[in-house]
Amino acid sequence: DRISTDVYTVTPSMTVPGPSPDVRTVIITTTVDGVTGYYAKDAFYPTIALLFEDDEIPGNNYPAPIYTVQSGGTFIYIVRPVDGVPTLSCFHRETENLVDLTTLPINLTTDDRAWTWLSPDASKIALAANGTDGGLWLIDLSQLNSCAG
């Protein structure tokens, strides 16, 4: 069975795509009709919806967005530069609220990579980076502003 569109017709992303838990939706960064930003792309159909505009798109060495569905709604955690500073942001799908949660201690060159993982109870994010300034950090989401808005 076919699981998504083929590689030749997929909408390209400027960053590593982040899938939803059911893998039907993928969070990508691209430009559509002159608008650059983060989009929710259906993995099976040509449907694409703008989440928010962002002219400061990170390189594909940044981690993929984390897409999680919880009792408070659908949240997308994104590591992205904000005024040039690596920042953990959260987008609440239902309220369309984007919140910058905290700056991050990563310093990625084009040769470095970073990854994120959400804990099973969705209370923490592990952030890892390689390279000279690499490391492993644990982000306690309960200590940050709410994403619910």
N, C-alpha and C positions, 0 to 999 in steps of 0.2 A: 504494500500500500504506500502511496505517496504521502509524505508527511509535511511537506511545505512546497513552495514554489521552487523551481530549479534555479541553480546558481546563475544562469544567464538572464533571468527575468526578475530576480529579486531586487528590491530597492537597496542600493548600497548605503552603508553607514560609515561615517567618518570615524566612529569609535567602535569598540567592541560591543556588540548587541547584548542586551540583558533580557532573557526570556521570563515570561510569567510562569507561575507554578504549573499551569496546565500546558504550557508551551504554545498556546494559540496566539499570544500577543508577544511582540518583541519590541523593546525600547531601543530606538536607534537615534542617531544624530544625522541630519541631512538637510538639504535645502529643497523646499517645495515651493514653486511659484515665487521665488525670490525671498522666502522666509526661512532663515536658518534657525534650527533649534532642535529640541528633543521631541520625538514623535512616537506614538504608539502605532505599530504596524501589525496588521493581521498577517499571520504566518501562512495562511492558506489563500487569501483573497487580496486583491489590490487595495483594500481599504487602509487608509493611513490618516491619523488624526494628530494635529499639533497639540502637544502638552504645554510647552512654553517656548518662547523665543530665547535664543542665547547666541550672541555673536562670538563668545569666547569658548569655543568648543575645544576640549582637550585632545591630545593625541591618542592614538590607539594603544599607547602604553599605560593609560589609565584603566582602572578596573571597570568591568561591565556594571551597569546599573543593577541594583537588587530590587526585584519586584516581589512584594509580599502582600498577601490578603490576610487581614486580621479582623477581629471583632469591631474595631473602630473604623474600618474601611480598607481601601487599597492604597498602599504606600510604595513609593519608588525612591530608594536611597541612591544618590548619585554623588560620586566624587568628581568634582569639576573645579576649574580655576574660577575664582571670583576676584576680580581686580588683580589677576596674576597669582593669587594665593590659593593653593589646594584646599578645598573646602568640602565638607560633607553637607549635602543639601538633601531635603526630603520634599517630594511632591505628593500631595494627597489627591488622588484621582477624582474623588467625588466632589470635593470643594474647590478643586483646581488651585490649591494654595501651595506656593513654593516657599519653603523656609530654609535659610542657611543655618545649620545646626552648630557647626564648629569648624575652625581651621584645623588642618592636619599637618603632621610633622614630616611629610614626604617631600622629597626634592628629586623629581624624576627628570633624567636626561632622556634623549631619544633612544639610548641604549638600555635604559632601565624599564622595569615592568612593575605594576602593582596589581594586587588582587584583593577582593573582599568576600567575606562569607558571613551570612546571618546565622546566629545561634538558633537551635531548634525552637526555643521559646520566644524568639524574636526580640530579646531584650538587649542583645549585644551584637556588635559587628566586629569581626576580626579583620584587620588591615595588615597586609604584608607587602613589602617592597624589596626588590633586590638592588644591587649596585653598591657604590661606596657609602651612600647614606641610607642603606637598606635597614630593615628591622621588622618587627612584628608588634603591633599595637592592638589593644582591646578597647573598644569604644562602648561605654555603658550608656545606652540610649535613654535610660531612666534619669540620667543626670543632665540631659539636654532639653531644650525647648520642645514642646509638643509639635508634632507634624500635623495634627488634626485640624488646626486652624479654626 
